[in-house]
Amino acid sequence: MQVSNSSPGPICPCTSGHLDEPCDPGGRRRLTEERHINPPSKADLVQNGLLAVLVEEDRARLAPQMTVAVLEVGHILHHAGDDVVDTWFPLGAALAAFNLDIEGGDAIDVALVGREGAVGGIVSNGSLPAYSTALVRSPGRFVRIKTTMLEQAKLESLALRHWFSRYSDCLLAQVFQIAACNATHTIRQRTARFLLGALTRTGDPAVAITQDQLAEMLGVGRTFVSRVIGEMRNSGVIESRRGRLVVKDEAGLRRQSCACAAAIDEHFKRVLSGIYPAG
């Protein structure tokens, strides 16, 4: 396997990091400075739930068109309004989110995607414009495939097409549930729901996120998040470390959460169970 590294440009005073890479108004990075390993191995593919169950025939359709990228927190997979030319499958503890800009310059996360799913052309037919921005929330490895290549594979395999369509249903259900959660539940409940969602999708109790980032994701002020995190820390359900929140008591965290995280998990299990003819 060959690993290639692009050389970084000069440092920019904004949070994107480099003068030669475009920033959005929030200072988030576009997709640059990737380290690629080409192609993914079978050991890579089993770290994503959608790819792990592929039969050999479907794996042979997709794997030669794929690369693996190592991405850091804040990398933009696509911006709202961009054509979705790539589809991304998080591996292991990597985590992405769909982030929607709202009136007043704020933004809020509307869905999380980890090892159970994918970001990009998986939920559409073709390279349609994206409605939201997709970005990396937890660093790690992502399998990348051109959306046109994925569409061709779906045309050739009815089982593959049904499998990805079922995942699209699950992703939409998550968006619905989080919209209802954001409208009705407390900041404490929503914070607990996010941490449980991240834990489920990465398998890692340590969530790479700052309180500023969490406040942005929830669409609330930093002071509210700081108070909630302090209360959760004092109750022993989490620890806060530099740039990380660590779940120490999952059962206790679930008691502080709403039922939204459990509802989303149950829908995933029901809809995806037994659909794809895994070999």
PyMOL commands that set and color helices and strands:
alter all, ss='L'
color gray80, all
select helices_A, chain A and resi 42-45+49-52+56-65+121-123+147-156+158-184+187-202+211-218+222-235+250-256+260-272
alter helices_A, ss='H'
color red, helices_A
select strands_A, chain A and resi 2-5+35-38+66-71+76-78+86-90+95-101+107-113+133-138+140-146+206-208+238-241+244-247
alter strands_A, ss='S'
color yellow, strands_A
deselect
rebuild
show_as cartoon
